[in-house]
């Protein structure tokens, strides 16, 4: 078993946290994968994994080695692409990370269309509500909502979204429509920990105003939070794309629009600049067009 194959085995097992699952991804037998890891650890003179009966975890040394292994494999793939013609023809695996709800609503349809268009491509989408390190975790593209910190990544703006306070028409009919921040403080508020665990909501664009809230209900799921508001139980604050269909259908309506903070930009990030390989370049072209044509993401700002 050559060094390149053992590196591929190592990355697959680390990603799957399982010898069996890693073997399944690679189309190998579990004993072959185990032998590969044992050979790699023997060659390095270090333990890369701790094993239990239920799962496999990276050691501290293994975590550091994983970053180097991903970089080596990516560089080799780029070299192969340049020779084989993949620099102009998309092929291989595209890894994308994005926020959970944005991924469910907008990224999944894009990726399925992309895979239908380019049959030599495969995709791995990781939907998490945290900022990941694209380079360390081996992603080709990331979707980010909000202001971007300085980095060496290339950013392509594709839209923006608002932070909206919304509720069902039935709720406002029963409890009244708040037209001031003071009135908002007396409402039945539903919040979600996945968006912002703060007990303060900020409003205003030219002059920022802050209101301290006392939520009656806090949940860890954005979808559940929106569903509770949809039933008329209370009101919530979410990103406009998350309730776009509900607003259009009249199931929810927004309030305090004049006090909303500035819209949040949406960017597609990648690390390859103008020389992006075909799999990245073609996905960016498709995604940028589709997202920019999506009305709910076309918020001025």
C-alpha positions as CSV (number, residue, x, y, z in Angstrom):
1,X,0.0,0.0,0.0
2,X,1.6,3.3,-1.1
3,X,1.9,6.5,0.9
4,X,-0.7,8.3,-1.2
5,X,-3.3,5.6,-0.6
6,X,-2.5,5.6,3.2
7,X,-3.1,9.4,3.3
8,X,-6.4,8.9,1.5
9,X,-7.4,6.2,4.0
10,X,-6.3,8.4,6.9
11,X,-8.5,11.4,5.7
12,X,-11.5,9.1,5.1
13,X,-11.3,7.5,8.5
14,X,-10.8,10.9,10.2
15,X,-13.8,12.4,8.4
16,X,-16.1,9.4,9.1
17,X,-14.7,8.8,12.7
18,X,-15.0,5.1,11.8
19,X,-12.8,2.5,10.1
20,X,-15.9,0.8,8.6
21,X,-17.5,4.0,7.3
22,X,-14.2,5.2,6.0
23,X,-13.8,1.9,4.1
24,X,-17.3,2.3,2.7
25,X,-16.4,5.7,1.3
26,X,-13.3,4.4,-0.3
27,X,-14.8,1.2,-1.6
28,X,-12.4,-0.9,0.4
29,X,-12.7,-3.6,3.0
30,X,-12.5,-2.6,6.7
31,X,-9.5,-4.9,7.3
32,X,-7.6,-3.2,4.4
33,X,-8.3,0.2,5.9
34,X,-7.2,-0.9,9.4
35,X,-3.9,-2.3,7.9
36,X,-3.4,1.0,6.1
37,X,-3.8,3.1,9.3
38,X,-1.6,0.7,11.2
39,X,1.1,0.9,8.5
40,X,0.9,4.7,8.6
41,X,1.2,4.9,12.4
42,X,4.1,2.5,12.3
43,X,5.9,4.6,9.7
44,X,5.3,7.8,11.6
45,X,6.0,6.3,15.0
46,X,3.0,8.0,16.4
47,X,-0.7,7.2,17.3
48,X,-3.0,9.1,15.0
49,X,-6.3,7.8,16.5
50,X,-7.7,6.7,19.8
51,X,-10.0,3.7,19.3
52,X,-13.0,2.7,21.4
53,X,-15.7,0.1,20.7
54,X,-18.1,2.9,19.5
55,X,-16.0,5.4,17.6
56,X,-12.6,6.5,16.4
57,X,-11.1,9.9,17.4
58,X,-8.1,11.8,16.3
59,X,-5.2,12.4,18.7
60,X,-3.7,15.8,19.0
61,X,-0.9,14.7,16.7
62,X,-3.5,13.2,14.3
63,X,-5.4,16.5,14.2
64,X,-2.3,18.4,13.1
65,X,-1.4,15.7,10.6
66,X,-4.9,15.8,9.1
67,X,-4.4,19.4,8.0
68,X,-1.1,18.5,6.2
69,X,-2.7,15.4,4.7
70,X,-5.6,17.4,3.2
71,X,-3.2,20.0,1.8
72,X,-1.0,17.4,0.2
73,X,-3.9,15.6,-1.4
74,X,-5.4,18.9,-2.6
75,X,-2.1,20.0,-4.2
76,X,-1.7,16.6,-5.9
77,X,-5.3,16.8,-7.2
78,X,-4.6,20.3,-8.5
79,X,-1.4,19.0,-10.3
80,X,-3.4,16.2,-11.8
81,X,-6.1,18.5,-12.9
82,X,-3.7,20.7,-14.7
83,X,-2.4,17.7,-16.8
84,X,-5.6,15.8,-17.3
85,X,-7.7,18.7,-18.4
86,X,-9.8,19.1,-15.3
87,X,-8.7,22.7,-15.2
88,X,-11.3,23.2,-18.0
89,X,-13.7,20.2,-17.3
90,X,-15.3,19.9,-13.9
91,X,-14.5,16.5,-12.2
92,X,-14.0,15.2,-8.7
93,X,-15.4,16.2,-5.3
94,X,-16.7,19.6,-4.4
95,X,-16.9,20.4,-0.7
96,X,-19.2,23.2,0.4
97,X,-20.1,24.5,3.9
98,X,-23.0,26.8,4.6
99,X,-25.5,27.8,7.3
100,X,-28.1,25.0,8.0
101,X,-31.3,26.7,6.9
102,X,-29.6,28.5,4.0
103,X,-28.2,25.2,2.9
104,X,-31.6,23.5,3.1
105,X,-33.5,26.2,1.3
106,X,-31.0,27.5,-1.3
107,X,-27.8,25.5,-1.5
108,X,-29.3,22.0,-1.9
109,X,-31.3,22.9,-5.1
110,X,-28.2,24.5,-6.5
111,X,-26.0,21.5,-5.9
112,X,-28.5,19.1,-7.3
113,X,-28.8,21.2,-10.5
114,X,-25.0,21.4,-10.6
115,X,-24.6,17.6,-10.3
116,X,-27.2,17.0,-13.1
117,X,-25.2,19.4,-15.3
118,X,-21.8,17.9,-14.6
119,X,-22.1,14.1,-14.2
120,X,-18.4,13.7,-13.4
121,X,-18.8,15.7,-10.2
122,X,-19.6,14.6,-6.7
123,X,-20.5,17.0,-3.8
124,X,-20.3,17.0,0.0
125,X,-22.3,19.7,1.7
126,X,-21.7,20.4,5.4
127,X,-24.5,22.5,6.9
128,X,-23.4,24.1,10.3
129,X,-24.3,27.3,12.1
130,X,-20.7,28.2,12.8
131,X,-17.8,29.7,10.9
132,X,-15.5,26.9,9.8
133,X,-11.9,27.2,8.7
134,X,-12.1,26.4,5.0
135,X,-8.5,25.6,4.5
136,X,-8.0,23.5,7.7
137,X,-11.3,21.6,7.2
138,X,-10.8,21.1,3.4
139,X,-13.7,23.0,1.9
140,X,-13.7,24.4,-1.6
141,X,-16.5,26.9,-1.1
142,X,-18.2,28.5,1.9
143,X,-21.5,30.5,2.1
144,X,-21.2,33.3,4.7
145,X,-24.0,35.7,5.8
146,X,-22.8,38.9,7.5
147,X,-19.7,41.1,7.5
148,X,-16.5,39.4,6.5
149,X,-13.3,39.7,8.5
150,X,-10.0,40.2,6.6
151,X,-8.7,37.0,5.1
152,X,-6.8,35.7,2.1
153,X,-10.1,34.3,0.7
154,X,-11.8,35.5,-2.5
155,X,-15.4,36.7,-1.8
156,X,-18.2,36.9,-4.4
157,X,-21.3,38.9,-3.2
158,X,-24.6,37.3,-4.3
159,X,-27.2,39.1,-2.3
160,X,-28.3,40.2,1.2
161,X,-30.9,39.5,3.8
162,X,-32.8,41.5,6.5
163,X,-33.2,40.7,10.2
164,X,-37.0,40.8,10.5
165,X,-39.5,40.7,13.4
166,X,-42.5,38.7,12.3
167,X,-45.6,36.9,13.5
168,X,-48.8,35.4,12.2
169,X,-51.8,37.8,11.4
170,X,-53.8,35.9,14.0
171,X,-51.3,36.8,16.7
172,X,-51.4,40.5,15.9
173,X,-55.2,40.4,15.8
174,X,-55.2,39.0,19.4
175,X,-52.3,40.8,21.0
176,X,-51.9,44.0,18.9
177,X,-49.2,45.1,16.4
178,X,-46.2,46.7,18.1
179,X,-45.2,50.0,16.5
180,X,-42.5,50.9,19.0
181,X,-39.6,49.1,20.6
182,X,-41.2,49.6,24.0
183,X,-44.3,47.8,22.8
184,X,-42.2,45.0,21.4
185,X,-40.8,44.3,24.9
186,X,-44.3,43.3,26.1
187,X,-44.9,40.8,23.4
188,X,-44.8,37.0,23.5
189,X,-41.3,36.5,22.1
190,X,-39.9,33.3,20.7
191,X,-36.1,33.1,20.2
192,X,-33.6,30.5,18.9
193,X,-30.2,29.8,20.3
194,X,-28.8,29.0,16.8
195,X,-29.1,32.6,15.6
196,X,-28.2,34.6,18.6
197,X,-28.2,33.7,22.3
198,X,-28.1,37.4,23.3
199,X,-30.9,38.8,25.4
200,X,-30.7,42.1,23.5
201,X,-32.0,42.9,20.0
202,X,-30.4,45.8,18.1
203,X,-32.3,48.0,15.8
204,X,-31.7,51.1,13.6
205,X,-29.3,51.9,10.8
206,X,-28.2,55.5,11.4
207,X,-28.8,55.5,15.2
208,X,-28.5,52.1,16.8
209,X,-31.1,51.3,19.5
210,X,-31.0,48.3,21.8
211,X,-33.9,46.6,23.5
212,X,-33.6,43.9,26.2
213,X,-36.0,41.0,25.6
214,X,-37.4,38.4,27.9
215,X,-38.4,35.5,25.6
216,X,-41.3,33.3,26.7
217,X,-40.0,30.5,24.6
218,X,-36.4,29.6,23.5
219,X,-35.7,26.7,21.1
220,X,-32.5,25.3,19.5
221,X,-34.1,24.9,16.1
222,X,-34.8,27.8,13.7
223,X,-37.4,25.7,11.9
224,X,-39.2,25.1,15.2
225,X,-39.0,28.7,16.1
226,X,-40.6,29.8,12.8
227,X,-43.3,27.1,13.1
228,X,-44.3,28.3,16.6
229,X,-44.7,31.9,15.2
230,X,-46.6,30.5,12.2
231,X,-49.2,29.0,14.6
232,X,-49.8,32.4,16.1
233,X,-48.4,31.6,19.5
234,X,-45.8,34.4,19.5
235,X,-43.5,36.6,17.4
236,X,-39.8,36.0,16.5
237,X,-36.8,37.6,14.8
238,X,-35.2,35.7,12.0
239,X,-33.4,36.3,8.7
240,X,-35.8,37.3,5.9
241,X,-34.8,34.4,3.6
242,X,-35.9,31.9,6.3
243,X,-39.5,33.1,6.1
244,X,-39.6,34.2,2.5
245,X,-42.3,31.8,1.5
246,X,-44.3,32.5,4.6
247,X,-44.3,36.3,4.0
248,X,-45.3,35.9,0.4
249,X,-48.1,33.6,1.3
250,X,-49.3,35.8,4.1
251,X,-48.8,33.2,6.8
252,X,-46.4,35.6,8.6
253,X,-46.0,39.4,8.4
254,X,-43.2,41.7,9.5
255,X,-43.4,44.6,11.9
256,X,-41.1,47.5,12.8
257,X,-39.6,47.5,9.3
258,X,-38.5,51.1,9.6
259,X,-36.3,50.2,12.6
260,X,-34.6,47.3,11.0
261,X,-30.7,47.3,11.1
262,X,-28.8,47.4,7.8
263,X,-29.1,44.2,5.6
264,X,-26.5,41.5,6.0
265,X,-24.5,40.6,2.9
266,X,-24.3,37.1,1.5
267,X,-21.0,36.0,0.0
268,X,-19.5,32.9,-1.6
269,X,-16.0,32.4,-0.4
270,X,-13.2,30.4,-2.0
271,X,-9.4,30.3,-1.8
272,X,-8.3,30.0,-5.4
273,X,-8.7,33.5,-6.8
274,X,-9.0,34.0,-10.5
275,X,-7.2,30.7,-11.2
276,X,-9.9,28.6,-9.6
277,X,-10.2,25.1,-11.0
278,X,-13.2,24.2,-13.1
279,X,-15.2,22.5,-10.3
280,X,-15.0,25.7,-8.3
281,X,-15.4,28.2,-11.1
282,X,-18.4,26.4,-12.7
283,X,-20.2,26.1,-9.4
284,X,-19.6,29.8,-8.6
285,X,-21.0,30.8,-12.0
286,X,-24.2,28.8,-11.5
287,X,-24.7,29.7,-7.8
288,X,-24.1,33.4,-8.3
289,X,-26.6,33.6,-11.1
290,X,-29.3,31.6,-9.3
291,X,-28.9,33.4,-6.0
292,X,-28.8,36.9,-7.5
293,X,-32.0,36.0,-9.3
294,X,-33.7,34.9,-6.1
295,X,-36.1,37.7,-5.0
296,X,-35.9,37.1,-1.3
297,X,-32.1,37.5,-1.4
298,X,-32.3,40.7,-3.5
299,X,-32.4,43.1,-0.5
300,X,-30.8,46.5,-1.2
301,X,-27.9,47.2,1.1
